[in-house]
Amino acid sequence: MFFVIASFAIIVCLIGFIAYKKTMGQVDTSSSEGYFLGGKSLAAPVVAGTIIMTNLSTEQIVGQNGQSYVAGMQVMAWEVTSAVAIALLAAVFLPKYFRYGINTISDFIEIRYDTATKRIVSILFIITYMVSFMPVVLYSGALVFNKLFRVDQLLGISQLSAVTLMVIFIGVVGVLYLFLGGMTLSAYSDTIYQFGLIIGGLAIPFLGLKLLGGGSFLSGIEHVTQNTPELLNSIGAVDSKIVPWPTLFTGMFFNNLFFWCTNQMIVQKAFAARNLKEAQKGALIVGTFKIFGALFLVFPGVVARNMFGDQFLSLQDGAYPQLVVDVLPQWAMGLFGAVIFGAILSSFAGSLSSTSTLFALDFYKPIINKQATDKQMARIGKITNVSLGIISIIVAPFISKAGSGLYAFVQEFNGLYNMPLLIMILCAFYYKEATAIGAKTTMIFHVVVYALSKIVLRDVHFLYVLSGLFFIDFLVMIVVSKLTFKGKGFNLSDYSIAQEVEVEPWSKVTICSIIITLVVVGTYLFFSPMGIASV
């Protein structure tokens, strides 16, 4: 165990040192742009790395594999179909955002609607990150670390106490990371960690299949296809508790558009690119990754079901950590722990950075201290990171009460505001007569109705609820805007654009987006009754 802990500590410190040396002197993190947006200096591979690692953390690795342990490859919808939304981010959304020269999604909302609407959106972002996403990342990471390092056994304490200690450790390190180097340090370390995560992530199902096949990888595949062919089916039943197939074209698609095209935590990383071309290339790298990411974010759950049978059906989030412990050789535990730590750190630090950016730019500067200097803005960002980190650490242990699974918990919580925000952005692009009153009414309407649906429609899948609410919200937006519209419609040419980077789009963005979409379709055909699965 000493070797495992020592190897973990050495790798984490080494990667942190390399990233720090790489960023030292490149960006002034005492300025607001340098601290929050990496000085708008990132190249495509770094943009892709930081988006991937911000998105990819243990709430996905543990949560999605836990779901696939129960329901099979239908869970891959969260990964594979998101590639289509990311292609749209590159081809449609980013060119429009960059033309406005904005730093946050809420900036765009203010330009198109008004300041009050912007602050409503910012508050919802902050609450979601603080109460849902960040605590889940800390808790799920702590679960894995307790399994890998057996903290509860080493210290002779309960599992909950060990998880709480791990939560505190991860949270403190994440805050320190941002304190030292802001978004830039996190971005460069993400680029290093992503390669380790891909290799380590793929190693788990590979070793699991070898174990199932008595030392033969191909025999392991044969074991899975013969014993659990139904788990290889990506097409969920109409009444599936995970991803009903009709929602792939409605609720799932709308949810993906929200998360990848309008979510501050994700889009902020693209805004840090040195120009539009680099942002688009980075996004398309992410889209390609998401298709193949299902091999280590979903498929290991199927392998775990073949290994453990029904053992974890009542505690699905325990399946992946146990699989890791059973298949990894002892000497590799520290290496894998370092890679997982990088994923946790990235997601936690990324969401902290986005939240502090929103608070500093949308509340502190315009309301609390209108005369704040650039350095004061960066300092308040650091103070906000510490405060939010403490809150997340306190909330994290209570996430154990999330009965639907970690990943489902995050997605359902996002449903509180995701559809109206997506509608606001789409109307900002394509409906010149959309009004601020229409936007605020739609947001309030959705929050109330969605909250009521969790009480009245408890047995209806939340993706079905979002499918219906998207169209109803859209109707509310149109009707209220028609009733409150005065004067001429909004026109981009009326807005004075302060462009800080090149906004010329990449010439191959359209063809690459089409190819990604076709690969998504092919992947679904492979994991279906027309391919290797059975009904």
C-alpha positions in Angstrom: 0.0 0.0 0.0 2.9 2.3 0.6 4.1 1.9 -3.0 0.5 2.7 -4.2 0.2 5.9 -2.2 3.8 7.0 -3.0 3.4 6.4 -6.8 0.1 8.3 -6.7 1.7 11.3 -4.9 4.7 11.4 -7.2 2.7 11.4 -10.4 0.2 14.0 -9.2 3.0 16.3 -8.1 5.0 15.8 -11.3 2.1 16.6 -13.5 1.3 19.7 -11.4 4.9 20.8 -11.6 5.1 20.3 -15.4 1.8 22.2 -16.0 2.9 25.0 -13.7 6.3 25.4 -15.5 4.5 25.4 -18.8 2.1 28.2 -17.8 4.5 30.2 -15.7 5.1 33.6 -17.3 2.7 32.9 -20.2 -0.4 34.4 -18.7 -0.8 37.1 -16.0 -3.2 35.4 -13.6 -3.4 38.6 -11.5 -5.6 40.0 -14.3 -9.3 39.0 -14.7 -8.9 37.8 -18.3 -5.7 35.8 -17.4 -7.3 34.2 -14.4 -10.8 33.5 -15.8 -10.1 32.9 -19.5 -6.4 31.8 -19.7 -5.6 35.1 -21.5 -7.5 33.8 -24.6 -4.4 32.0 -25.6 -5.2 28.3 -25.9 -4.6 26.1 -28.9 -7.1 23.5 -30.2 -5.5 20.4 -28.4 -5.5 22.3 -25.1 -9.1 23.5 -25.6 -10.2 20.0 -26.3 -8.2 18.6 -23.3 -9.7 21.0 -20.8 -13.3 20.6 -22.1 -12.9 16.8 -22.0 -11.5 16.7 -18.5 -14.0 19.3 -17.2 -16.8 17.2 -18.5 -15.3 13.9 -17.7 -15.1 13.0 -14.0 -16.0 10.3 -11.6 -19.7 11.2 -11.6 -19.6 10.0 -15.2 -17.1 7.2 -14.8 -18.8 5.8 -11.7 -22.4 6.9 -12.5 -22.7 5.8 -16.1 -21.0 2.5 -15.5 -23.3 2.0 -12.6 -26.3 2.6 -14.9 -24.9 0.3 -17.6 -24.4 -2.4 -15.0 -28.1 -2.3 -14.6 -29.4 -1.5 -18.1 -26.5 -2.1 -20.6 -25.4 0.0 -23.5 -28.5 2.2 -23.8 -26.6 4.4 -21.3 -24.2 5.3 -24.1 -26.7 7.8 -25.3 -25.3 10.3 -22.8 -21.9 10.0 -24.5 -22.4 9.1 -28.2 -25.3 11.4 -29.1 -23.6 14.3 -27.4 -21.2 14.3 -30.4 -23.9 15.7 -32.6 -24.5 18.6 -30.3 -20.8 19.3 -30.1 -20.6 19.3 -33.9 -23.4 22.0 -33.8 -21.4 23.9 -31.1 -18.5 24.1 -33.6 -20.4 24.8 -36.7 -23.3 27.0 -35.5 -23.0 28.3 -31.9 -19.3 29.2 -31.6 -19.2 31.5 -34.7 -22.1 33.4 -33.3 -20.7 33.7 -29.8 -17.3 34.8 -31.1 -18.9 37.5 -33.3 -20.3 39.0 -30.1 -16.9 39.1 -28.4 -18.4 37.7 -25.1 -16.7 36.1 -22.1 -19.7 34.3 -20.5 -23.1 32.9 -21.7 -24.8 35.4 -19.4 -23.0 38.2 -21.2 -24.8 37.1 -24.4 -28.1 36.9 -22.5 -27.6 40.6 -21.4 -26.7 41.8 -24.9 -29.8 40.2 -26.4 -32.3 40.6 -23.6 -31.5 42.6 -20.4 -29.4 42.7 -17.3 -32.2 41.2 -15.1 -32.5 38.1 -17.4 -28.7 37.7 -17.3 -28.6 37.6 -13.5 -31.4 35.1 -13.3 -29.5 32.8 -15.6 -26.2 33.4 -13.7 -27.9 32.6 -10.3 -29.3 29.3 -11.7 -25.9 28.4 -13.1 -24.2 29.1 -9.7 -26.8 27.2 -7.7 -26.6 24.2 -10.0 -22.8 24.0 -9.9 -22.7 24.6 -6.1 -25.5 22.3 -5.0 -25.4 19.5 -7.6 -22.4 19.2 -9.9 -19.4 20.0 -7.7 -20.6 18.0 -4.7 -21.3 15.0 -6.9 -17.9 15.2 -8.4 -16.3 15.3 -5.0 -18.5 12.5 -3.6 -18.0 10.1 -6.6 -14.3 10.7 -6.6 -14.1 10.0 -2.9 -15.9 6.7 -3.4 -13.3 5.6 -5.9 -10.4 6.7 -3.8 -11.7 4.9 -0.7 -11.9 1.7 -2.8 -8.4 2.1 -4.3 -6.6 3.1 -1.1 -8.8 1.4 1.4 -8.8 4.5 3.6 -11.6 3.2 5.9 -9.6 0.1 6.6 -6.2 1.9 7.0 -7.7 4.4 9.5 -10.2 2.0 11.1 -13.1 4.3 10.4 -16.5 4.0 8.7 -16.9 4.2 5.0 -18.8 7.5 5.3 -16.0 9.0 7.5 -13.4 7.9 4.9 -15.4 9.3 2.0 -15.7 12.6 3.9 -12.0 12.8 4.5 -11.4 12.2 0.8 -13.9 14.9 -0.1 -12.0 17.4 2.0 -8.7 16.4 0.5 -9.9 16.6 -3.1 -11.7 19.9 -2.5 -8.7 21.6 -0.9 -6.3 20.5 -3.7 -8.8 21.7 -6.3 -9.1 25.2 -4.7 -5.3 25.4 -4.4 -4.9 24.6 -8.1 -7.0 27.5 -9.2 -5.3 29.7 -6.6 -1.9 29.0 -8.1 -2.6 29.2 -11.8 -6.2 30.0 -12.6 -7.8 28.4 -15.6 -4.5 28.1 -17.6 -2.8 25.8 -15.1 -5.9 23.6 -15.0 -6.1 23.6 -18.8 -2.5 22.4 -19.3 -2.7 19.7 -16.6 -5.9 18.5 -18.2 -4.1 18.0 -21.5 -1.6 15.7 -19.7 -4.2 13.9 -17.7 -6.5 13.1 -20.6 -4.0 10.8 -22.2 -3.6 8.9 -19.0 -7.4 8.7 -18.6 -7.9 7.3 -22.0 -5.2 4.6 -21.5 -6.3 3.8 -18.0 -10.0 3.9 -18.8 -9.6 1.5 -21.7 -7.4 -0.8 -19.6 -10.2 -1.6 -17.2 -12.6 -3.2 -19.7 -9.7 -4.9 -21.4 -8.4 -6.5 -18.2 -12.0 -7.3 -17.2 -12.6 -9.2 -20.5 -9.3 -11.1 -20.1 -10.4 -12.1 -16.6 -13.8 -13.2 -17.9 -12.1 -15.2 -20.7 -9.6 -17.0 -18.5 -6.7 -15.0 -19.8 -8.1 -14.5 -23.4 -9.5 -11.1 -24.4 -11.4 -12.7 -27.3 -12.9 -15.3 -25.1 -14.0 -12.6 -22.7 -15.9 -10.8 -25.6 -17.5 -14.1 -26.5 -18.5 -14.6 -22.8 -20.3 -11.2 -22.8 -22.0 -11.6 -26.2 -23.2 -15.1 -25.3 -24.3 -14.5 -21.7 -25.6 -10.9 -21.7 -26.4 -10.0 -25.4 -29.4 -7.9 -24.2 -27.0 -5.6 -22.4 -25.2 -4.7 -25.6 -28.4 -3.2 -27.0 -28.2 0.6 -27.2 -31.9 1.1 -28.0 -33.8 1.5 -24.7 -37.4 0.4 -24.4 -40.1 3.0 -24.5 -40.6 2.6 -20.7 -36.9 2.4 -19.9 -35.8 4.0 -16.6 -32.5 5.0 -18.2 -32.9 6.4 -21.7 -36.2 5.6 -23.6 -35.5 5.5 -27.3 -38.1 8.2 -28.3 -36.2 10.7 -26.2 -33.0 10.3 -28.3 -34.6 12.7 -30.8 -36.3 15.0 -28.3 -35.4 15.3 -24.6 -31.9 13.8 -25.0 -31.1 15.9 -28.0 -32.4 19.1 -26.4 -30.5 18.3 -23.2 -27.3 17.8 -25.1 -27.7 21.1 -26.9 -28.1 22.8 -23.6 -25.1 21.1 -22.0 -22.6 21.4 -24.9 -23.7 24.7 -26.5 -25.1 26.9 -23.8 -23.5 25.6 -20.5 -21.1 28.2 -19.1 -18.8 25.5 -17.6 -18.2 24.0 -21.1 -18.4 27.0 -23.4 -16.0 29.1 -21.3 -13.2 26.7 -22.2 -13.8 27.4 -25.9 -13.9 31.1 -25.3 -10.3 30.8 -24.0 -9.1 29.7 -27.5 -6.7 32.1 -29.3 -9.2 32.4 -32.2 -12.4 30.9 -33.6 -10.6 28.3 -35.7 -8.8 26.8 -32.7 -12.1 26.8 -30.7 -13.9 24.9 -33.5 -11.1 22.4 -34.0 -11.0 21.8 -30.2 -14.7 21.2 -30.1 -14.6 18.7 -32.9 -11.8 16.8 -31.2 -14.1 16.6 -28.2 -17.0 15.3 -30.4 -14.8 12.5 -31.7 -13.7 11.6 -28.2 -17.3 11.4 -27.0 -18.2 8.7 -29.5 -15.4 6.4 -28.4 -15.6 7.4 -24.8 -18.4 4.9 -24.3 -15.9 2.1 -24.4 -14.7 3.1 -20.9 -17.6 5.1 -19.6 -20.3 2.6 -20.3 -19.0 -0.8 -21.5 -17.1 -1.6 -18.2 -20.5 -1.6 -16.5 -21.5 -4.5 -18.8 -18.3 -6.3 -18.0 -19.0 -5.8 -14.3 -22.4 -7.3 -14.6 -20.8 -10.4 -16.1 -18.3 -10.6 -13.3 -20.5 -9.8 -10.3 -24.0 -10.9 -11.4 -26.7 -9.1 -9.5 -24.5 -8.2 -6.5 -24.7 -4.4 -7.0 -28.2 -4.0 -8.3 -29.2 -2.2 -5.0 -26.0 -0.1 -5.0 -25.1 0.4 -8.7 -22.5 3.1 -8.1 -20.4 0.5 -6.3 -19.9 -1.7 -9.4 -17.2 0.3 -11.2 -14.9 0.9 -8.1 -15.1 -2.8 -7.3 -14.3 -3.7 -11.0 -11.2 -1.5 -10.8 -10.0 -3.1 -7.6 -10.5 -6.7 -9.0 -8.9 -6.3 -12.4 -6.0 -3.9 -11.8 -2.7 -5.3 -10.6 -1.5 -3.8 -7.3 1.4 -1.9 -8.8 -1.0 0.0 -11.1 -3.4 1.2 -8.4 -1.4 4.4 -7.7 -1.1 5.2 -11.5 -4.8 4.8 -12.0 -5.6 6.7 -8.9 -3.5 9.6 -10.2 -5.4 9.6 -13.5 -8.8 9.5 -11.7 -7.6 12.3 -9.5 -6.8 14.4 -12.5 -10.4 13.8 -13.8 -11.9 14.8 -10.5 -9.6 17.8 -10.1 -10.3 19.0 -13.6 -14.1 18.9 -13.3 -14.1 20.4 -9.8 -11.7 23.1 -10.7 -13.4 23.8 -14.0 -16.8 24.2 -12.4 -15.3 26.4 -9.6 -13.7 28.6 -12.2 -16.9 29.0 -14.2 -18.9 29.8 -11.0 -16.4 32.4 -9.8 -16.3 33.9 -13.3 -20.1 34.4 -13.2 -20.1 35.8 -9.7 -17.2 38.2 -10.4 -18.3 39.5 -13.8 -22.1 39.4 -13.3 -22.5 40.5 -9.6 -19.3 41.8 -8.0 -18.2 44.2 -10.6 -21.6 45.7 -11.7 -23.3 45.6 -8.2 -20.9 45.3 -5.3 -17.8 47.2 -6.4 -18.4 49.1 -9.7 -14.9 50.7 -9.5 -13.1 47.3 -9.1 -9.7 47.1 -10.8 -8.6 44.2 -12.9 -6.5 42.8 -10.1 -9.4 43.2 -7.6 -11.5 41.1 -10.0 -9.0 38.3 -10.1 -8.7 38.5 -6.3 -12.4 38.2 -5.7 -12.4 35.3 -8.1 -10.0 33.5 -5.8 -12.0 34.3 -2.7 -15.1 33.0 -4.4 -13.4 29.8 -5.3 -12.5 29.2 -1.7 -16.0 30.0 -0.4 -17.7 27.7 -3.1 -15.2 25.0 -2.4 -16.0 24.9 1.3 -19.8 24.8 0.5 -19.3 21.9 -2.0 -17.2 20.0 0.6 -20.0 20.4 3.2 -22.7 19.3 0.7 -20.8 16.4 -0.9 -21.3 13.6 1.8 -25.1 14.1 1.6 -25.1 13.1 -2.1 -25.1 9.5 -0.9 -28.9 10.0 -0.6 -29.2 10.4 -4.4 -31.2 7.2 -4.9 -31.4 7.4 -8.7 -27.6 7.2 -9.2 -25.0 9.9 -9.3 -25.2 10.7 -13.0 -29.0 10.7 -13.2 -29.0 13.0 -10.2 -26.9 15.7 -12.0 -28.9 15.4 -15.2 -32.3 15.7 -13.4 -31.1 18.7 -11.4 -30.0 20.4 -14.6 -33.6 20.0 -15.9 -34.6 22.9 -13.5 -33.4 25.5 -16.1 -31.8 23.8 -19.2 -34.7 24.0 -21.6 -35.6 27.7 -21.2 -31.9 28.7 -21.4 -31.6 26.8 -24.7 -34.7 28.5 -26.0 -33.4 31.9 -25.0 -30.2 31.3 -27.0 -32.0 29.9 -30.0 -34.4 32.8 -30.1 -31.5 35.2 -29.6 -30.0 33.8 -32.8 -33.1 33.4 -35.0 -36.1 35.3 -33.6 -35.5 39.1 -33.7 -38.8 39.9 -31.9 -38.0 37.8 -28.7 -38.3 40.1 -25.7 -36.7 40.2 -22.2 -40.2 39.8 -20.6 -40.7 36.7 -22.8 -37.4 35.2 -21.6 -38.1 35.8 -17.9 -41.6 34.5 -18.1 -40.4 31.3 -19.9 -37.7 30.7 -17.3 -40.1 31.2 -14.3 -42.8 29.1 -16.0 -40.4 26.2 -16.6 -38.9 26.2 -13.1 -42.4 26.0 -11.6 -43.7 23.4 -13.9 -40.6 21.2 -13.9 -40.6 21.3 -10.0 -44.2 20.3 -10.0 -43.6 17.5 -12.4 -41.2 15.9 -9.9 -44.2 15.6 -7.6 -47.1 15.0 -10.0 -45.3 12.9 -12.7 -42.9 11.0 -10.5 -43.1 7.8 -12.6 -42.6 9.6 -15.9 -39.0 9.7 -17.1 -37.6 13.2 -16.8 -36.4 13.1 -20.5 -40.0 12.7 -21.5 -40.9 15.7 -19.3 -38.2 17.8 -20.9 -39.3 16.7 -24.4 -42.7 18.1 -23.8 -41.6 21.2 -21.8 -39.2 22.3 -24.6 -42.1 22.8 -27.0 -44.4 24.3 -24.3 -41.6 26.7 -23.2 -41.0 27.7 -26.8 -44.7 28.5 -27.2 -44.6 30.6 -24.0 -41.6 32.5 -25.3 -43.2 33.2 -28.6 -46.6 34.2 -27.2 -45.3 36.5 -24.5 -42.8 38.0 -26.8 -45.6 38.8 -29.4 -47.7 40.4 -26.6 -44.8 42.5 -25.3 -42.8 43.3 -28.4 -42.4 47.0 -29.1 -40.3 48.8 -31.8 -37.9 47.1 -34.2 -36.4 43.6 -33.7 -32.9 43.1 -32.4 -30.2 43.2 -35.0 -26.5 42.2 -34.6 -25.4 45.2 -36.7 -26.8 47.5 -34.0 -24.5 46.1 -31.4 -21.0 47.4 -31.2 -18.7 44.3 -31.2 -15.4 44.4 -29.4 -13.6 41.4 -30.9 -10.4 40.4 -29.2 -9.5 37.4 -31.3 -9.8 36.3 -35.0 -13.3 35.2 -35.9 -12.7 33.6 -39.2 -14.3 30.1 -39.1 -12.4 26.9 -40.0 -13.0 25.9 -43.6 -13.5 22.2 -42.8 -15.8 22.6 -39.9 -19.0 21.6 -41.8 -17.6 18.4 -43.4 -16.0 17.3 -40.1 -19.4 17.8 -38.4 -21.2 15.7 -41.0 -18.6 12.9 -40.6 -19.0 12.9 -36.8 -22.8 12.6 -37.2 -22.5 9.7 -39.5 -20.1 7.9 -37.1 -22.7 8.4 -34.4 -25.4 6.7 -36.5 -23.0 3.8 -37.3 -22.1 3.3 -33.6 -25.8 3.0 -32.8 -26.3 0.4 -35.6 -23.4 -1.6 -34.2 -24.8 -1.7 -30.7 -28.3 -2.7 -31.8 -30.2 -5.9 -32.8 -29.0 -5.1 -36.4 -25.4 -5.4 -35.0 -24.1 -7.4 -32.0 -27.0 -7.1 -29.6 -30.2 -8.9 -29.1 -33.6 -7.7 -27.8 
